[in-house]
Structure formats: structure tokens, C-alpha cells
Amino acid sequence: MLKDVKPGVAVLGEALKMALRSLLHNRMRTVLTMLGIIIGVASVVASWRLAMARNKNVLERIEAMVRIC
């Protein structure tokens, strides 16, 4: 270890090395975790888009009803 490196930076560097080693050692778990995160984010985005589209549709119907009256 270098003398001029702060202890916190050295600990962070060691933690990053251990994390990378763990990711490379457990590749299948890493891939499955990434797949789960991707599917989860995609489903949240899709749900949000559907909700916004429905909201827009409802607002357009209300505006049409107000114009008729």
C-alpha cells in the first residue's frame, strides 16, 4: 500500500476490488440480477407510460364534454 494514500481511499479501493472479484466469480448470479433489474425498470417505465396515456385520454374526454356544454 502507498504511504500517501488516505486510509478511507485504501478501504474503498479494497472494497471495490472485492466487489469486482465477487461479480466475476459469480457470473450467473450477476447476469440474473442484472436481468431482474432491467425487467423491473422496464415494467415501471411501461406502467408509467400507460398511466400517462390513460390520464391524457381522460382529460381529452373531459375537455370534449366541457366543449359540448
All heavy atoms as a GROMACS GRO file, in nm:
protein
  528
    1MET      N    1   0.085  -0.117   0.000
    1MET     CA    2   0.000   0.000   0.000
    1MET      C    3   0.089   0.123   0.000
    1MET      O    4   0.193   0.128   0.062
    1MET     CB    5  -0.093  -0.003   0.123
    1MET     CG    6  -0.195   0.106   0.117
    1MET     SD    7  -0.343   0.087   0.221
    1MET     CE    8  -0.289   0.018   0.371
    2LEU      N    9   0.044   0.228  -0.071
    2LEU     CA   10   0.121   0.351  -0.078
    2LEU      C   11   0.110   0.429   0.052
    2LEU      O   12   0.008   0.428   0.120
    2LEU     CB   13   0.070   0.436  -0.195
    2LEU     CG   14   0.082   0.374  -0.334
    2LEU    CD1   15   0.013   0.462  -0.436
    2LEU    CD2   16   0.227   0.355  -0.371
    3LYS      N   17   0.217   0.500   0.086
    3LYS     CA   18   0.219   0.576   0.211
    3LYS      C   19   0.130   0.699   0.205
    3LYS      O   20   0.076   0.740   0.306
    3LYS     CB   21   0.362   0.617   0.244
    3LYS     CG   22   0.451   0.501   0.277
    3LYS     CD   23   0.590   0.548   0.309
    3LYS     CE   24   0.682   0.430   0.336
    3LYS     NZ   25   0.817   0.472   0.366
    4ASP      N   26   0.119   0.762   0.088
    4ASP     CA   27   0.044   0.888   0.079
    4ASP      C   28  -0.106   0.869   0.053
    4ASP      O   29  -0.179   0.965   0.042
    4ASP     CB   30   0.104   0.977  -0.030
    4ASP     CG   31   0.105   0.910  -0.167
    4ASP    OD1   32   0.090   0.787  -0.173
    4ASP    OD2   33   0.121   0.982  -0.266
    5VAL      N   34  -0.152   0.746   0.048
    5VAL     CA   35  -0.294   0.719   0.027
    5VAL      C   36  -0.367   0.725   0.161
    5VAL      O   37  -0.322   0.668   0.260
    5VAL     CB   38  -0.315   0.580  -0.038
    5VAL    CG1   39  -0.463   0.547  -0.050
    5VAL    CG2   40  -0.248   0.575  -0.173
    6LYS      N   41  -0.479   0.796   0.164
    6LYS     CA   42  -0.557   0.809   0.287
    6LYS      C   43  -0.622   0.674   0.320
    6LYS      O   44  -0.655   0.596   0.231
    6LYS     CB   45  -0.665   0.915   0.270
    6LYS     CG   46  -0.608   1.054   0.252
    6LYS     CD   47  -0.718   1.156   0.238
    6LYS     CE   48  -0.659   1.294   0.216
    6LYS     NZ   49  -0.762   1.395   0.201
    7PRO      N   50  -0.640   0.646   0.449
    7PRO     CA   51  -0.699   0.516   0.488
    7PRO      C   52  -0.837   0.491   0.427
    7PRO      O   53  -0.868   0.380   0.386
    7PRO     CB   54  -0.708   0.526   0.640
    7PRO     CG   55  -0.610   0.629   0.679
    7PRO     CD   56  -0.602   0.725   0.564
    8GLY      N   57  -0.921   0.595   0.419
    8GLY     CA   58  -1.055   0.577   0.362
    8GLY      C   59  -1.050   0.538   0.216
    8GLY      O   60  -1.127   0.455   0.170
    9VAL      N   61  -0.957   0.598   0.142
    9VAL     CA   62  -0.942   0.567   0.000
    9VAL      C   63  -0.891   0.424  -0.018
    9VAL      O   64  -0.937   0.351  -0.106
    9VAL     CB   65  -0.848   0.670  -0.068
    9VAL    CG1   66  -0.821   0.631  -0.212
    9VAL    CG2   67  -0.905   0.809  -0.059
   10ALA      N   68  -0.800   0.384   0.069
   10ALA     CA   69  -0.747   0.247   0.061
   10ALA      C   70  -0.857   0.145   0.090
   10ALA      O   71  -0.867   0.042   0.022
   10ALA     CB   72  -0.632   0.230   0.159
   11VAL      N   73  -0.942   0.174   0.188
   11VAL     CA   74  -1.051   0.083   0.222
   11VAL      C   75  -1.151   0.076   0.106
   11VAL      O   76  -1.200  -0.031   0.070
   11VAL     CB   77  -1.121   0.128   0.353
   11VAL    CG1   78  -1.249   0.050   0.376
   11VAL    CG2   79  -1.026   0.112   0.470
   12LEU      N   80  -1.181   0.192   0.048
   12LEU     CA   81  -1.273   0.196  -0.066
   12LEU      C   82  -1.217   0.117  -0.184
   12LEU      O   83  -1.288   0.041  -0.250
   12LEU     CB   84  -1.302   0.341  -0.108
   12LEU     CG   85  -1.395   0.360  -0.226
   12LEU    CD1   86  -1.534   0.306  -0.194
   12LEU    CD2   87  -1.401   0.505  -0.265
   13GLY      N   88  -1.088   0.134  -0.211
   13GLY     CA   89  -1.024   0.061  -0.320
   13GLY      C   90  -1.030  -0.089  -0.297
   13GLY      O   91  -1.056  -0.167  -0.389
   14GLU      N   92  -1.004  -0.131  -0.174
   14GLU     CA   93  -1.009  -0.273  -0.141
   14GLU      C   94  -1.152  -0.327  -0.154
   14GLU      O   95  -1.174  -0.438  -0.204
   14GLU     CB   96  -0.957  -0.297   0.001
   14GLU     CG   97  -0.941  -0.442   0.036
   14GLU     CD   98  -0.840  -0.516  -0.050
   14GLU    OE1   99  -0.742  -0.453  -0.096
   14GLU    OE2  100  -0.860  -0.636  -0.073
   15ALA      N  101  -1.250  -0.248  -0.111
   15ALA     CA  102  -1.390  -0.290  -0.123
   15ALA      C  103  -1.429  -0.304  -0.270
   15ALA      O  104  -1.500  -0.398  -0.307
   15ALA     CB  105  -1.481  -0.189  -0.054
   16LEU      N  106  -1.384  -0.211  -0.354
   16LEU     CA  107  -1.415  -0.220  -0.498
   16LEU      C  108  -1.350  -0.344  -0.561
   16LEU      O  109  -1.411  -0.411  -0.644
   16LEU     CB  110  -1.369  -0.093  -0.569
   16LEU     CG  111  -1.452   0.031  -0.542
   16LEU    CD1  112  -1.389   0.153  -0.606
   16LEU    CD2  113  -1.595   0.012  -0.591
   17LYS      N  114  -1.227  -0.374  -0.520
   17LYS     CA  115  -1.161  -0.495  -0.571
   17LYS      C  116  -1.237  -0.620  -0.531
   17LYS      O  117  -1.256  -0.711  -0.611
   17LYS     CB  118  -1.018  -0.503  -0.518
   17LYS     CG  119  -0.918  -0.421  -0.592
   17LYS     CD  120  -0.778  -0.464  -0.549
   17LYS     CE  121  -0.701  -0.344  -0.502
   17LYS     NZ  122  -0.566  -0.376  -0.456
   18MET      N  123  -1.280  -0.625  -0.405
   18MET     CA  124  -1.355  -0.742  -0.358
   18MET      C  125  -1.488  -0.754  -0.431
   18MET      O  126  -1.529  -0.864  -0.468
   18MET     CB  127  -1.380  -0.731  -0.207
   18MET     CG  128  -1.258  -0.759  -0.124
   18MET     SD  129  -1.277  -0.741   0.056
   18MET     CE  130  -1.446  -0.766   0.088
   19ALA      N  131  -1.555  -0.641  -0.454
   19ALA     CA  132  -1.683  -0.644  -0.525
   19ALA      C  133  -1.665  -0.693  -0.668
   19ALA      O  134  -1.743  -0.776  -0.716
   19ALA     CB  135  -1.746  -0.505  -0.523
   20LEU      N  136  -1.564  -0.642  -0.736
   20LEU     CA  137  -1.538  -0.684  -0.874
   20LEU      C  138  -1.503  -0.833  -0.879
   20LEU      O  139  -1.551  -0.907  -0.966
   20LEU     CB  140  -1.425  -0.601  -0.934
   20LEU     CG  141  -1.392  -0.629  -1.079
   20LEU    CD1  142  -1.514  -0.601  -1.167
   20LEU    CD2  143  -1.274  -0.546  -1.124
   21ARG      N  144  -1.423  -0.878  -0.784
   21ARG     CA  145  -1.387  -1.020  -0.777
   21ARG      C  146  -1.512  -1.106  -0.757
   21ARG      O  147  -1.529  -1.210  -0.820
   21ARG     CB  148  -1.288  -1.041  -0.663
   21ARG     CG  149  -1.205  -1.164  -0.675
   21ARG     CD  150  -1.098  -1.174  -0.566
   21ARG     NE  151  -1.019  -1.052  -0.555
   21ARG     CZ  152  -0.991  -0.992  -0.438
   21ARG    NH1  153  -1.034  -1.043  -0.325
   21ARG    NH2  154  -0.919  -0.883  -0.436
   22SER      N  155  -1.602  -1.059  -0.671
   22SER     CA  156  -1.725  -1.133  -0.645
   22SER      C  157  -1.814  -1.137  -0.769
   22SER      O  158  -1.874  -1.241  -0.800
   22SER     CB  159  -1.801  -1.069  -0.529
   22SER     OG  160  -1.923  -1.133  -0.508
   23LEU      N  161  -1.824  -1.023  -0.840
   23LEU     CA  162  -1.906  -1.020  -0.962
   23LEU      C  163  -1.851  -1.116  -1.067
   23LEU      O  164  -1.927  -1.185  -1.135
   23LEU     CB  165  -1.911  -0.878  -1.018
   23LEU     CG  166  -1.995  -0.777  -0.941
   23LEU    CD1  167  -1.976  -0.638  -1.000
   23LEU    CD2  168  -2.141  -0.816  -0.942
   24LEU      N  169  -1.719  -1.118  -1.081
   24LEU     CA  170  -1.659  -1.206  -1.182
   24LEU      C  171  -1.668  -1.352  -1.140
   24LEU      O  172  -1.682  -1.440  -1.226
   24LEU     CB  173  -1.513  -1.165  -1.205
   24LEU     CG  174  -1.494  -1.029  -1.272
   24LEU    CD1  175  -1.345  -0.993  -1.277
   24LEU    CD2  176  -1.554  -1.026  -1.410
   25HIS      N  177  -1.660  -1.379  -1.014
   25HIS     CA  178  -1.667  -1.517  -0.965
   25HIS      C  179  -1.808  -1.575  -0.977
   25HIS      O  180  -1.825  -1.692  -1.009
   25HIS     CB  181  -1.619  -1.524  -0.820
   25HIS     CG  182  -1.618  -1.662  -0.764
   25HIS    ND1  183  -1.527  -1.758  -0.805
   25HIS    CD2  184  -1.696  -1.722  -0.673
   25HIS    CE1  185  -1.550  -1.870  -0.740
   25HIS    NE2  186  -1.652  -1.852  -0.659
   26ASN      N  187  -1.908  -1.493  -0.952
   26ASN     CA  188  -2.048  -1.537  -0.956
   26ASN      C  189  -2.118  -1.477  -1.079
   26ASN      O  190  -2.210  -1.397  -1.066
   26ASN     CB  191  -2.120  -1.493  -0.828
   26ASN     CG  192  -2.057  -1.552  -0.704
   26ASN    OD1  193  -2.035  -1.672  -0.698
   26ASN    ND2  194  -2.027  -1.467  -0.609
   27ARG      N  195  -2.072  -1.514  -1.194
   27ARG     CA  196  -2.123  -1.453  -1.319
   27ARG      C  197  -2.272  -1.479  -1.342
   27ARG      O  198  -2.344  -1.389  -1.383
   27ARG     CB  199  -2.043  -1.503  -1.438
   27ARG     CG  200  -1.904  -1.446  -1.437
   27ARG     CD  201  -1.827  -1.486  -1.559
   27ARG     NE  202  -1.691  -1.435  -1.546
   27ARG     CZ  203  -1.595  -1.464  -1.628
   27ARG    NH1  204  -1.619  -1.544  -1.731
   27ARG    NH2  205  -1.475  -1.415  -1.610
   28MET      N  206  -2.318  -1.600  -1.315
   28MET     CA  207  -2.458  -1.633  -1.339
   28MET      C  208  -2.548  -1.549  -1.248
   28MET      O  209  -2.649  -1.494  -1.291
   28MET     CB  210  -2.485  -1.782  -1.319
   28MET     CG  211  -2.629  -1.821  -1.349
   28MET     SD  212  -2.682  -1.780  -1.517
   28MET     CE  213  -2.602  -1.906  -1.609
   29ARG      N  214  -2.510  -1.537  -1.122
   29ARG     CA  215  -2.588  -1.456  -1.029
   29ARG      C  216  -2.588  -1.310  -1.072
   29ARG      O  217  -2.691  -1.242  -1.066
   29ARG     CB  218  -2.531  -1.468  -0.888
   29ARG     CG  219  -2.613  -1.392  -0.785
   29ARG     CD  220  -2.558  -1.409  -0.647
   29ARG     NE  221  -2.430  -1.340  -0.636
   29ARG     CZ  222  -2.350  -1.348  -0.532
   29ARG    NH1  223  -2.382  -1.426  -0.431
   29ARG    NH2  224  -2.236  -1.283  -0.529
   30THR      N  225  -2.473  -1.263  -1.121
   30THR     CA  226  -2.463  -1.125  -1.169
   30THR      C  227  -2.554  -1.102  -1.289
   30THR      O  228  -2.627  -1.002  -1.294
   30THR     CB  229  -2.317  -1.094  -1.207
   30THR    OG1  230  -2.234  -1.114  -1.092
   30THR    CG2  231  -2.302  -0.951  -1.256
   31VAL      N  232  -2.553  -1.195  -1.384
   31VAL     CA  233  -2.637  -1.182  -1.503
   31VAL      C  234  -2.784  -1.185  -1.465
   31VAL      O  235  -2.864  -1.105  -1.514
   31VAL     CB  236  -2.603  -1.293  -1.606
   31VAL    CG1  237  -2.707  -1.299  -1.716
   31VAL    CG2  238  -2.465  -1.271  -1.664
   32LEU      N  239  -2.821  -1.277  -1.376
   32LEU     CA  240  -2.962  -1.287  -1.335
   32LEU      C  241  -3.006  -1.162  -1.258
   32LEU      O  242  -3.119  -1.115  -1.275
   32LEU     CB  243  -2.984  -1.412  -1.251
   32LEU     CG  244  -2.973  -1.544  -1.327
   32LEU    CD1  245  -2.982  -1.661  -1.230
   32LEU    CD2  246  -3.079  -1.554  -1.434
   33THR      N  247  -2.919  -1.108  -1.176
   33THR     CA  248  -2.951  -0.984  -1.104
   33THR      C  249  -2.970  -0.869  -1.201
   33THR      O  250  -3.066  -0.792  -1.188
   33THR     CB  251  -2.840  -0.951  -1.003
   33THR    OG1  252  -2.827  -1.061  -0.912
   33THR    CG2  253  -2.871  -0.826  -0.927
   34MET      N  254  -2.880  -0.857  -1.298
   34MET     CA  255  -2.893  -0.751  -1.398
   34MET      C  256  -3.021  -0.767  -1.478
   34MET      O  257  -3.091  -0.669  -1.505
   34MET     CB  258  -2.772  -0.751  -1.492
   34MET     CG  259  -2.647  -0.697  -1.429
   34MET     SD  260  -2.498  -0.707  -1.532
   34MET     CE  261  -2.555  -0.686  -1.696
   35LEU      N  262  -3.055  -0.890  -1.514
   35LEU     CA  263  -3.177  -0.916  -1.589
   35LEU      C  264  -3.300  -0.876  -1.507
   35LEU      O  265  -3.393  -0.814  -1.559
   35LEU     CB  266  -3.184  -1.063  -1.628
   35LEU     CG  267  -3.303  -1.107  -1.712
   35LEU    CD1  268  -3.301  -1.034  -1.847
   35LEU    CD2  269  -3.300  -1.256  -1.732
   36GLY      N  270  -3.299  -0.909  -1.379
   36GLY     CA  271  -3.410  -0.871  -1.292
   36GLY      C  272  -3.424  -0.721  -1.280
   36GLY      O  273  -3.536  -0.667  -1.282
   37ILE      N  274  -3.313  -0.651  -1.268
   37ILE     CA  275  -3.318  -0.505  -1.259
   37ILE      C  276  -3.370  -0.446  -1.388
   37ILE      O  277  -3.455  -0.355  -1.387
   37ILE     CB  278  -3.178  -0.449  -1.224
   37ILE    CG1  279  -3.141  -0.488  -1.081
   37ILE    CG2  280  -3.173  -0.298  -1.243
   37ILE    CD1  281  -2.998  -0.460  -1.044
   38ILE      N  282  -3.324  -0.497  -1.501
   38ILE     CA  283  -3.369  -0.446  -1.632
   38ILE      C  284  -3.519  -0.469  -1.650
   38ILE      O  285  -3.592  -0.379  -1.692
   38ILE     CB  286  -3.288  -0.511  -1.746
   38ILE    CG1  287  -3.144  -0.461  -1.742
   38ILE    CG2  288  -3.352  -0.485  -1.881
   38ILE    CD1  289  -3.049  -0.539  -1.831
   39ILE      N  290  -3.566  -0.588  -1.617
   39ILE     CA  291  -3.709  -0.618  -1.629
   39ILE      C  292  -3.789  -0.530  -1.535
   39ILE      O  293  -3.896  -0.478  -1.572
   39ILE     CB  294  -3.735  -0.768  -1.603
   39ILE    CG1  295  -3.679  -0.852  -1.718
   39ILE    CG2  296  -3.883  -0.796  -1.584
   39ILE    CD1  297  -3.680  -1.001  -1.693
   40GLY      N  298  -3.741  -0.511  -1.413
   40GLY     CA  299  -3.811  -0.428  -1.316
   40GLY      C  300  -3.822  -0.283  -1.362
   40GLY      O  301  -3.930  -0.223  -1.356
   41VAL      N  302  -3.713  -0.227  -1.408
   41VAL     CA  303  -3.714  -0.088  -1.455
   41VAL      C  304  -3.804  -0.074  -1.577
   41VAL      O  305  -3.883   0.020  -1.588
   41VAL     CB  306  -3.571  -0.039  -1.486
   41VAL    CG1  307  -3.571   0.093  -1.558
   41VAL    CG2  308  -3.491  -0.029  -1.356
   42ALA      N  309  -3.796  -0.171  -1.670
   42ALA     CA  310  -3.880  -0.165  -1.790
   42ALA      C  311  -4.028  -0.173  -1.755
   42ALA      O  312  -4.110  -0.103  -1.814
   42ALA     CB  313  -3.842  -0.278  -1.885
   43SER      N  314  -4.063  -0.255  -1.657
   43SER     CA  315  -4.204  -0.265  -1.619
   43SER      C  316  -4.254  -0.138  -1.552
   43SER      O  317  -4.368  -0.096  -1.574
   43SER     CB  318  -4.227  -0.386  -1.528
   43SER     OG  319  -4.161  -0.369  -1.405
   44VAL      N  320  -4.170  -0.075  -1.472
   44VAL     CA  321  -4.210   0.052  -1.409
   44VAL      C  322  -4.228   0.159  -1.516
   44VAL      O  323  -4.327   0.234  -1.513
   44VAL     CB  324  -4.105   0.096  -1.304
   44VAL    CG1  325  -4.128   0.239  -1.260
   44VAL    CG2  326  -4.108   0.003  -1.185
   45VAL      N  327  -4.138   0.166  -1.611
   45VAL     CA  328  -4.149   0.266  -1.718
   45VAL      C  329  -4.274   0.240  -1.802
   45VAL      O  330  -4.348   0.332  -1.836
   45VAL     CB  331  -4.022   0.266  -1.807
   45VAL    CG1  332  -4.042   0.348  -1.933
   45VAL    CG2  333  -3.904   0.318  -1.727
   46ALA      N  334  -4.299   0.113  -1.834
   46ALA     CA  335  -4.418   0.080  -1.914
   46ALA      C  336  -4.546   0.113  -1.838
   46ALA      O  337  -4.641   0.168  -1.896
   46ALA     CB  338  -4.416  -0.068  -1.951
   47SER      N  339  -4.550   0.084  -1.709
   47SER     CA  340  -4.668   0.117  -1.628
   47SER      C  341  -4.690   0.267  -1.622
   47SER      O  342  -4.802   0.316  -1.632
   47SER     CB  343  -4.653   0.062  -1.487
   47SER     OG  344  -4.644  -0.077  -1.488
   48TRP      N  345  -4.581   0.341  -1.606
   48TRP     CA  346  -4.591   0.487  -1.600
   48TRP      C  347  -4.643   0.542  -1.733
   48TRP      O  348  -4.729   0.631  -1.734
   48TRP     CB  349  -4.453   0.546  -1.568
   48TRP     CG  350  -4.454   0.695  -1.560
   48TRP    CD1  351  -4.505   0.772  -1.462
   48TRP    CD2  352  -4.402   0.783  -1.658
   48TRP    NE1  353  -4.486   0.904  -1.492
   48TRP    CE2  354  -4.423   0.915  -1.613
   48TRP    CE3  355  -4.338   0.765  -1.781
   48TRP    CZ2  356  -4.384   1.026  -1.685
   48TRP    CZ3  357  -4.299   0.876  -1.851
   48TRP    CH2  358  -4.323   1.004  -1.803
   49ARG      N  359  -4.592   0.489  -1.844
   49ARG     CA  360  -4.638   0.535  -1.977
   49ARG      C  361  -4.786   0.505  -1.997
   49ARG      O  362  -4.860   0.588  -2.050
   49ARG     CB  363  -4.555   0.469  -2.087
   49ARG     CG  364  -4.410   0.506  -2.088
   49ARG     CD  365  -4.383   0.638  -2.147
   49ARG     NE  366  -4.420   0.634  -2.287
   49ARG     CZ  367  -4.395   0.730  -2.372
   49ARG    NH1  368  -4.335   0.838  -2.332
   49ARG    NH2  369  -4.432   0.722  -2.496
   50LEU      N  370  -4.830   0.387  -1.955
   50LEU     CA  371  -4.972   0.353  -1.967
   50LEU      C  372  -5.058   0.446  -1.883
   50LEU      O  373  -5.163   0.492  -1.928
   50LEU     CB  374  -4.995   0.208  -1.923
   50LEU     CG  375  -4.962   0.101  -2.025
   50LEU    CD1  376  -4.970  -0.036  -1.961
   50LEU    CD2  377  -5.055   0.109  -2.144
   51ALA      N  378  -5.013   0.474  -1.762
   51ALA     CA  379  -5.089   0.564  -1.675
   51ALA      C  380  -5.097   0.704  -1.735
   51ALA      O  381  -5.202   0.769  -1.731
   51ALA     CB  382  -5.024   0.570  -1.536
   52MET      N  383  -4.989   0.752  -1.792
   52MET     CA  384  -4.989   0.885  -1.854
   52MET      C  385  -5.081   0.888  -1.977
   52MET      O  386  -5.152   0.986  -2.000
   52MET     CB  387  -4.847   0.927  -1.892
   52MET     CG  388  -4.755   0.944  -1.773
   52MET     SD  389  -4.818   1.055  -1.646
   52MET     CE  390  -4.807   1.209  -1.729
   53ALA      N  391  -5.081   0.779  -2.054
   53ALA     CA  392  -5.168   0.773  -2.172
   53ALA      C  393  -5.315   0.772  -2.130
   53ALA      O  394  -5.398   0.840  -2.190
   53ALA     CB  395  -5.135   0.650  -2.255
   54ARG      N  396  -5.346   0.695  -2.027
   54ARG     CA  397  -5.484   0.693  -1.977
   54ARG      C  398  -5.525   0.829  -1.923
   54ARG      O  399  -5.637   0.874  -1.945
   54ARG     CB  400  -5.500   0.587  -1.868
   54ARG     CG  401  -5.499   0.447  -1.921
   54ARG     CD  402  -5.520   0.349  -1.808
   54ARG     NE  403  -5.512   0.213  -1.860
   54ARG     CZ  404  -5.496   0.108  -1.786
   54ARG    NH1  405  -5.487   0.121  -1.654
   54ARG    NH2  406  -5.491  -0.012  -1.839
   55ASN      N  407  -5.435   0.892  -1.852
   55ASN     CA  408  -5.462   1.024  -1.797
   55ASN      C  409  -5.491   1.124  -1.910
   55ASN      O  410  -5.585   1.203  -1.901
   55ASN     CB  411  -5.344   1.072  -1.713
   55ASN     CG  412  -5.375   1.197  -1.635
   55ASN    OD1  413  -5.490   1.228  -1.610
   55ASN    ND2  414  -5.271   1.267  -1.595
   56LYS      N  415  -5.413   1.118  -2.014
   56LYS     CA  416  -5.433   1.208  -2.129
   56LYS      C  417  -5.569   1.180  -2.194
   56LYS      O  418  -5.642   1.273  -2.229
   56LYS     CB  419  -5.321   1.188  -2.230
   56LYS     CG  420  -5.329   1.279  -2.349
   56LYS     CD  421  -5.214   1.255  -2.444
   56LYS     CE  422  -5.229   1.341  -2.567
   56LYS     NZ  423  -5.124   1.315  -2.666
   57ASN      N  424  -5.603   1.053  -2.208
   57ASN     CA  425  -5.730   1.014  -2.268
   57ASN      C  426  -5.848   1.067  -2.185
   57ASN      O  427  -5.944   1.121  -2.239
   57ASN     CB  428  -5.738   0.862  -2.281
   57ASN     CG  429  -5.858   0.815  -2.358
   57ASN    OD1  430  -5.933   0.894  -2.415
   57ASN    ND2  431  -5.879   0.685  -2.359
   58VAL      N  432  -5.839   1.052  -2.054
   58VAL     CA  433  -5.946   1.100  -1.966
   58VAL      C  434  -5.959   1.252  -1.976
   58VAL      O  435  -6.070   1.306  -1.985
   58VAL     CB  436  -5.921   1.055  -1.820
   58VAL    CG1  437  -6.014   1.126  -1.724
   58VAL    CG2  438  -5.937   0.905  -1.809
   59LEU      N  439  -5.846   1.322  -1.976
   59LEU     CA  440  -5.851   1.468  -1.987
   59LEU      C  441  -5.912   1.513  -2.120
   59LEU      O  442  -5.988   1.610  -2.124
   59LEU     CB  443  -5.711   1.527  -1.970
   59LEU     CG  444  -5.653   1.520  -1.829
   59LEU    CD1  445  -5.510   1.571  -1.828
   59LEU    CD2  446  -5.739   1.600  -1.732
   60GLU      N  447  -5.879   1.443  -2.228
   60GLU     CA  448  -5.937   1.478  -2.358
   60GLU      C  449  -6.088   1.457  -2.357
   60GLU      O  450  -6.163   1.538  -2.412
   60GLU     CB  451  -5.871   1.393  -2.468
   60GLU     CG  452  -5.730   1.435  -2.499
   60GLU     CD  453  -5.662   1.340  -2.596
   60GLU    OE1  454  -5.721   1.236  -2.632
   60GLU    OE2  455  -5.548   1.372  -2.636
   61ARG      N  456  -6.134   1.350  -2.294
   61ARG     CA  457  -6.279   1.325  -2.287
   61ARG      C  458  -6.349   1.433  -2.203
   61ARG      O  459  -6.457   1.480  -2.238
   61ARG     CB  460  -6.307   1.188  -2.226
   61ARG     CG  461  -6.276   1.075  -2.318
   61ARG     CD  462  -6.310   0.944  -2.254
   61ARG     NE  463  -6.278   0.833  -2.342
   61ARG     CZ  464  -6.309   0.708  -2.315
   61ARG    NH1  465  -6.370   0.678  -2.203
   61ARG    NH2  466  -6.277   0.613  -2.400
   62ILE      N  467  -6.287   1.471  -2.094
   62ILE     CA  468  -6.347   1.576  -2.010
   62ILE      C  469  -6.353   1.708  -2.086
   62ILE      O  470  -6.454   1.779  -2.081
   62ILE     CB  471  -6.268   1.591  -1.878
   62ILE    CG1  472  -6.287   1.466  -1.791
   62ILE    CG2  473  -6.309   1.716  -1.802
   62ILE    CD1  474  -6.199   1.462  -1.668
   63GLU      N  475  -6.246   1.741  -2.157
   63GLU     CA  476  -6.245   1.865  -2.236
   63GLU      C  477  -6.353   1.861  -2.343
   63GLU      O  478  -6.419   1.962  -2.371
   63GLU     CB  479  -6.109   1.887  -2.299
   63GLU     CG  480  -6.002   1.930  -2.201
   63GLU     CD  481  -5.865   1.941  -2.265
   63GLU    OE1  482  -5.853   1.915  -2.388
   63GLU    OE2  483  -5.771   1.975  -2.193
   64ALA      N  484  -6.372   1.746  -2.405
   64ALA     CA  485  -6.476   1.733  -2.508
   64ALA      C  486  -6.616   1.752  -2.446
   64ALA      O  487  -6.701   1.817  -2.506
   64ALA     CB  488  -6.467   1.597  -2.576
   65MET      N  489  -6.635   1.697  -2.327
   65MET     CA  490  -6.765   1.713  -2.260
   65MET      C  491  -6.788   1.859  -2.221
   65MET      O  492  -6.900   1.910  -2.233
   65MET     CB  493  -6.770   1.624  -2.135
   65MET     CG  494  -6.784   1.478  -2.169
   65MET     SD  495  -6.767   1.364  -2.029
   65MET     CE  496  -6.853   1.441  -1.900
   66VAL      N  497  -6.684   1.928  -2.180
   66VAL     CA  498  -6.698   2.069  -2.142
   66VAL      C  499  -6.729   2.154  -2.266
   66VAL      O  500  -6.812   2.246  -2.258
   66VAL     CB  501  -6.568   2.119  -2.071
   66VAL    CG1  502  -6.569   2.269  -2.056
   66VAL    CG2  503  -6.553   2.050  -1.937
   67ARG      N  504  -6.669   2.123  -2.378
   67ARG     CA  505  -6.696   2.199  -2.500
   67ARG      C  506  -6.841   2.181  -2.547
   67ARG      O  507  -6.899   2.271  -2.604
   67ARG     CB  508  -6.601   2.155  -2.611
   67ARG     CG  509  -6.466   2.225  -2.602
   67ARG     CD  510  -6.380   2.189  -2.716
   67ARG     NE  511  -6.297   2.074  -2.670
   67ARG     CZ  512  -6.240   1.986  -2.747
   67ARG    NH1  513  -6.251   1.994  -2.876
   67ARG    NH2  514  -6.169   1.889  -2.696
   68ILE      N  515  -6.895   2.061  -2.526
   68ILE     CA  516  -7.033   2.035  -2.567
   68ILE      C  517  -7.129   2.119  -2.486
   68ILE      O  518  -7.227   2.174  -2.536
   68ILE     CB  519  -7.065   1.884  -2.555
   68ILE    CG1  520  -6.984   1.807  -2.659
   68ILE    CG2  521  -7.213   1.858  -2.573
   68ILE    CD1  522  -6.996   1.655  -2.644
   69CYS      N  523  -7.104   2.128  -2.355
   69CYS     CA  524  -7.192   2.202  -2.266
   69CYS      C  525  -7.174   2.346  -2.290
   69CYS      O  526  -7.204   2.440  -2.297
   69CYS     CB  527  -7.165   2.170  -2.121
   69CYS     SG  528  -7.197   1.999  -2.079
   0.00000   0.00000   0.00000
